[in-house]
Amino acid sequence: MKIVFLCGGVGKRMFPITEDKFLLDFSGRSLLERQIKLALQTGIRDFVIIGNPGNMQQIEQIAASIKIVDFKFALQSQPDGIANALKCAAPYLNGETMVVNPNDVFAVAAYKNLLDDFKKGKATSYILGYEVKQYFPGGYLAINNQDELTRIVEKPEPGTEPSNLVNILLHLHTDTGRLLDYMDSIRTTKDDVYECTIDQMVRDGYKIKVTHYDGLWAPIKYPWHIFDVVRYFLDNGRRRIAKSVHISDRATVSGMVIIGENVRILENAVVRGPVYIGPNTVIGNNALVRDYSHIGANCVVGFSTEIKGSYVGDNCWFHSSYIGDSIIGNNCSFGAGTVTANFRFDEKDIPVRYGELIVASGRDKLGAIIGDNCKTGINSGILPGRRIGPNSIVSSHVCLTDDLEPDTIVLSQPNYQVVPNDIKLKLDKKLELKNKLGHK
């Protein structure tokens, strides 16, 4: 049996975070590496990874670090959906094949449940289903009382779902050649050929078994879903502080922490886990890092900065800033006094705008979502849930109330006036105020 990882797509809903989701770092390892090692627990060693021209080199580097696997690679030139990806890998596919979306985080029990059904069943294909309690922007499964698929409804409008069973892209096909042949007969104007193929096979009498799974499932569809994955890996990790770490005698490090090589934690800094701090990062004097924060490599969390519950990329610098519940890309710099607000006055959940579409985050704490290579000036503020595109600048004293497009600068231009000063300072007024403070 083969396992196919689908890494050729483009996550448009993640913008302004442009890194492929499976390449994001979690506690020092890429999600792809973690997913490969999870799949290895099934005993399967035959992997096919489908990438695109922009990420294939990184995929091959990650694969090269895992010696016990026979990897094959296929190139998907355009992000034209799952069916197109599988066709690109067709020379490697035959017989029994698992198809996996590595952007969804799940426990090894998901594989186990699927393989258990496969070993005792006689279906053509097996697909994983997960019961949700609220709307999820994905495919929904309609089944009969034998847990056999009757149809897939891809991204129905809220309130029109055929069930509460969501399709998780961990599928097992017993005859991949037949699946590929069926794809050639499908006609659709969308990139849902794969889903339409499965629907057509059901209509033609093939049995598709839906395997129920109720364990961990953390899909990354929008940037704020990164928080759930950080939480999972920190909650299931082990406290680890590299031997090369320097922690001042006057600093405090407590709780579940993973701290990489050559990190320095200076006087009066507080690191309160769960927290991850990447290699060569400096946590400066009087800084506070807490509550599931994930700090990348080569960062400087400067004097009197607080980072709470945020995911920070590599090479980011902060000085006397507050970063709350935010997602920040690589190579960003924050001027002194920068604040990312993360809580609405009315305490409601924070929506995020994508063009004309307003997406509910489902979170009452959500700060900024900032792309790579961004800067802020001194005393700048960013309202909750605002997105800043890569290579952009929020200048000094700006309170950013709207999203900021890539490659732009937002300026504050107050109309200063210089006029004669006719205000005379009175010493007796100062003495009066001082006396009120208890000083005679």
N, C-alpha and C positions, 0 to 999 in steps of 0.2 A: 504493500500500500504506500502511496505517496501522500505528502502533505504539500498543498500549494498555498503560499502566502501572497495575498493580493496587495502589492505595494506600488502600483502604477498610477493610482488615482490622484486627484488634487482636491484638498479639503477647502473648498471655497468658504464654508461657513466659519472657518477658523480665523479669517482675516481680522486684524492685521498681523497675527502670528503666521508667518510664512514657512516655518520649518515643517516638514512632513511629520505627522503625528507620531508615527512609529520610530522616528529619529529623535524625538524628545528624550531628554535625560531624566531618569528617575533614580535618585539615590546613587548616582555614579554609573549607571548603565542605561543604554538606550532601551526604549520599549521593545524594539525589534529583537535585541539580544535576549531580553527577558522572555519574550514570546516563544522564541526558538527553544530556549531551555525548558520552558513549560511543556511544549509539545514533545520534547524528547522523553518526557516521563511516560508517554504512551508506548515507548519501545520502538517507534518508527524512526528510521535514520535516512530516509529518502526524501529530500526536500526540493521543491521547485519554488523559486522566488521570482515574481514578476515585478519588475521595476520600470521606471521611465528614464529618459535621457538625463534628467536633472538629478536623480538620486542613485543611479545604478552603482557609481563608484563607491559611495558610502555604504551601500548594501553589501557589496563585495568585500569591503574592508571588515565589516562586522562579521560576515560569514567566515572570513579567513581566520578569525580568532577562535572559532569553534571547530576543533580538529576532528571530532568523531562523526561528522555528518557528511553525507554525499550531497553537495549542493549542485543544482543546475539553475541557470539564470535565463530568463526570457525578457525581452525588451518590448514594452508597450509604448509605441511612439506617441500616441494621443490618448488622453483620458476618456475613452469611449465606453466605459462600463465594464461590468464583470465578464460578460460574454466575450467581448473583444479581447480582454486580458487572457481568458482561457484559450482562445484561438491562437493567440501569440505564443502560448506555451504548448500547443497541440503536439509537437513532435515528442514531448516528454510525457504525455498523458495517455494512459490506457488502463483499462481495468479499474481497480478500486482507488479512489482518490478522495482525500479530504480537502475541502476548500475553506480557507480561514481568512477572516479580516483581522489583521494584527493590530488594528486601532481599537479593538474592543478588548477590555481586560476582564478575564474570567478565571475561575479556579480550575485546577486540573480535573475536578469532578465533571466539568462540562464535557471534556474528552471521554472520560470514563462512561458517563451516561450514554453518550452517542455510540461508543464501541460496544457497550453491553447490549443495546437494542439491535445493533448490526449483527452481533454474534448469534443472537437467538431469533432473529427475524428473517423474513424473506422479501423485504421491500426492495424496490429499485433504488430508492434514495432515502436518506435520513437527514432531517434538518432539526436544528435546535430551536425550541420555543420557550419564551420567558414571559411570565405573567406580570404586567405592569399595573400600577394603581392609578397612574395619571397619564395623560397623553404623551406619547413619545413620537418624534418625527422620523418614523421608519416604516418598514413593511409589517403588515399584520396578517396573521394566519387564521383561516377558518378551517375547522376540523370536524370530523364526525365522532361518534361515540367510541370508535376504535382508535382514536388519535391519529387518524389518517387525514392528510391534507385534502381539502376540497377546493381551496383557492388561496392565492396571495393577493392582498390589496396593498399596493405600494403607496405610502405616504397619504393616507386618506385625510380628509378634512377633520379637525377635531369634532367629535360627536357622531361621526359616521363610521367608526371603526367596526369591523365585523365581529371582533372579540377583544379581549384584553391580552391576547397572546401575540407577542412581538417576535419577529423573525431575527434570530441572532445568526450572523453569517459564520457558522461553524457547521458545514454540511458534509455529508459522506455520500458519494455516488459509487454504486457498484459497477457501473458500466459507463465510464467517462466518454468512450467513443460514441456511444449512442446519444449521450447528452450533447456532444459537439455536433453530431449530425442533425439533431432536432433544431439546434440554434440556426442553422442555415435556412430553415423554413419559416422563421418568425419574421413578421413585418410589423414594425412599430416606429413611430417618429421620436421616441424617447430612448434613453440609454438603459432601458429595462428589459433588454432581450433575454437576459438570464432568468429573471423572474417570470417573464411571459413563456419561456421554454418550459419551466417547471409546471406552470399552469396548464399548458397544452398537453404535457405528458399525463397529468392527472385526468384531463378530459378524455384522453385516448386510452384510459384504463390502467395506467401504470400506478402502482402503489407507492406513495410517498409518506413515510412514517414521520410524525412529529414527536421528537424526544423532549420531554419536559425537563426543565432545569430551573432550580430555585436558589442557586448559590450566588456568589459574587458575580455581578455584571456591572462594569463601569465603562460604557461606551464614550468615546471622545468625539462628540459632534460639534460642540461649540467650545470656545476657549475656557470658559469657567468649569467645564467638565474635567479639566486638568486637576482641579482641586481634589476631586474624588479619588483620582489615581494616586496623587501624592499621599493622601490620607491612608489609602490602602497599603502602599508599600512601606510607609513609616510605621503603621500599626502592626505590620507583619514582619518588620525588620528587627535587627539586633543592634543594641547600642554598640557603637564602634568609634573609637578615637584613634587616629593614626599616631604612631610613635613620634613622628616628626612634628606634631602639633605643639605650638607654644601657647600655653594659657597662663596669663598673669596670675600671681597669687592673690591679687585683688579683684579678679574676675569671678563670675559665677556661671557654672555650666551644670545644668540639672536636667533630669528626665531622659527620655529616649532621644538620643542624638547620634547622628552619623557625621563625623567630621573628617574630611579628607586630608591628604598629605600637605604639610607645610602651611597649614592654616595658623594664623596668629590672632589671639583674642586678648585685647589690651585691657589696661586698668579700668575697673568699674564697669566693664561690659557685662551684660547678662544674656545668656543663651538658655532659653527655657524650652525644652523639648515638649512634643516631638518636633525635631528640626533636622534638616540636612544642610551642611555647608560644604561646598566643593573645594577642590585643591587650590592652594595658593591664595585663598581669600583672607582678607583682613577684616576683623570685627573691631572697630575703633573704640576709643574711650567713651564710656557712658552710653554706648549703643545697646539696644534691646532687640533681640530676635526671638520670636515666640510663635506658638500656636500653628504648627504645621507649615511653617515657612520652609521654602526650598531655595537655597541660594547657590548659584552656579559657581564655576571656577573663576579665579583671577578677579574677584570682585573686591571693592572696598566699601564697607558699610561704615561710613565716617562718623565723626563725633556727634553724639546725641541723636542719632538716627534710630527710629523704631520701625521694624519690619514685622508685620503681623499677618499670618495666614496667606502669604504671597508666594508666587512662583517667579523667580528671578533668573534670567539667563546668565551667560558668561560675560565677563569683562564689563560689569556695571559698577558705577560709582555713585555714592550718596553722601550728602553732608547735611546734617541737622534737618532731616526729612522725616515725614511720616508716610509709610507705604502700607496701606491696609487692603487686604483681600484683592490684590492686583495681580495681573499677568503681565510680565515684562520680558521683552525679547533680549537679544544680545547687544552688547556695545552701547548701552544707554548711560546717560550722565544726568544727575539731578542736582540742581543748584540748591544752596542753603535755603531752608524754609519751604521747600516744595511739599505740598500735602495732596495725597490722593484720598478724597472723601469716599467713604464706603457705606454710608448709612443715610437714608432719606429722613427728612423731618417728619413725614407722616408714617414712617416705619414700615411702609409697604415693600413688597418684593421689587427688585430693581430690573426694569426692562432694558434691552439693548437694541439700538436701531441698526438695521441692515437695509440701507436705502429707504424705500417706502414701507418696509416691513418692520414691525415692532415684535421682537422676540422676548418672551418671558423667560428670565433666567431661573426663576424659582428660588432665588436667593434674596434674603433681606440684607445681606452684607456682600457688596461687590464694588470694588474700586475701579481703577483704570485698566484698560487692555491696550498695551503699548507695543508697537512693532520694533524691529531692530533699528539701531543707529539713531535713536531719538535723544533729545536734550530738553531740559527745562531750565529756566532762569530762576533767580532768587525770588522767594516769596510768591511762587506761582501755585495755583490750585487747580485741581481737576475734579469735576463733579462725578458722582457715582455712575458706573456703567458706560463711561465715555471711551471711545476707541481712537487711538492715535496711530496713523499709518506710518510705515517705515520712513526713516530719513527726514523726520519732521521735528520742529522746535516750538515749544511753548515758551515765549519770552518772559522776562521778569515782570512780576506783578499782574500777570494775566490770570483770570479765573476762567478756565475753559468750560463752557456750558454746552458745547456741541462737539460732535466728532470732528477730528482733524484729518484731512486727506493726506496721502503720502507726499513726501517731497515739498512740504509747505512750512511756512513760519507764521504763527499768529503773534501779532505785536500789540502791546498796550501803548497808546499814544495820548497820554493826558495833556491837556492844554495848560501848561504851567504859566503862572503870572508872577512877575517880580514887581512889587510895589513898595513904597516907603513904609517903614515899621513905626506905627504910632502907639504901640502897646508898651507900657512901662511896667516892668516887673516890680512888685512890692514885697519888700523884705518881711513886713509884718504879716502878710498872708502866709508866707512860708513858715514863720514861727508859729502861727496859729495851727497850721496843719501838723507841724512837728509835735506840738503839745498834745494834739489829739492822739498821737501814737504813743503817748506816755513818756516823751522825752522833754525834760525841763531845761 
